[in-house]
Amino acid sequence: MKWTVIFVTLLLVNACSSGAKKKTSKIGDRPEVYLETFDQIANPGEEVALKMRLFDDQAVFPYWNQMQGEVVELLFGGKLLATHKLDAADHDIVFKTKVPQEEGIYVYDVRLASQSKFSASSKIVISVAQKCHPALIVDIDHTIADISSLKFLFVDYQEIPMLPKSQQVMQQFAAKFNLIYLTARSEIFKRETKQWLELMGFPQGPTFFWSLKHDPFFAGDYKVAAIMNMKRKYHNIVAGVGDKPSDLRAYKENGIPAIFIGASPTDFEGAISTTSWEKIGQVVPTLKNARECL
């Protein structure tokens, strides 16, 4: 039964992602392909493995389409750091580099070399902070985006409204907290989601997506595991904001205070319930640091 659900989900996601949301495009005389990247969190000076995948997202089976011989470049601050030439065995491209010693949000650029027959570029957002710097996890659908995860499949991202005051409050939080976007949206919709965050003026922060290949199938299990991994580097996650019981479960199982958009389910005692981002803006700064960071 589970594999039937997975198969049907894949058909639906692929149909939607290859429909209205994707358009064939060219840059100059070169057809554009997709360079998928993966955001990260890190501690100052840490060596990180920056992962990415290159594929033709217009193909029927995009992940099976090899780009042998293409050269991918990694840049930081406009400076070329490294290159990687794909061979037939490449699926994931990995660059290893050390992040800066200073805390902050850093953006690495990746692109295909100018001599490529294709065109592709993308960014990797890395949040660099000490282990006890306050952090905040925020869901997207029905949390900052005023849309459900199902309806999102059928709406152009530019038409999706945000919840009132969510952007203003998140901008205020950016001055004090490491902001982490954690969504159960499939990584297939990574590009549209990041474009929406930028379009709406939300502060930059690493954004994590569900992967059919690598993550548990159910949203709650996926978020429990994702937050557990985050806490290995960020010990002081002061709260998590979400709209589903699975969000509350993920926060509770990781010992993080939960803020619920809506009426909190009765079996989750202690969750803060609200429909107002203004209230969230008032509550989050009052939350205490994690015990190990007091």
PyMOL commands that set and color helices and strands:
alter all, ss='L'
color gray80, all
select helices_A, chain A and resi 2-17+62-64+151-154+157-159+166-173+187-199+219-230+245-253+277-286+291-293
alter helices_A, ss='H'
color red, helices_A
select strands_A, chain A and resi 26-27+30-31+34-37+40-42+47-55+71-76+79-85+93-98+104-112+121-128+135-138+178-186+207-210+237-242+258-261+272-274
alter strands_A, ss='S'
color yellow, strands_A
deselect
rebuild
show_as cartoon
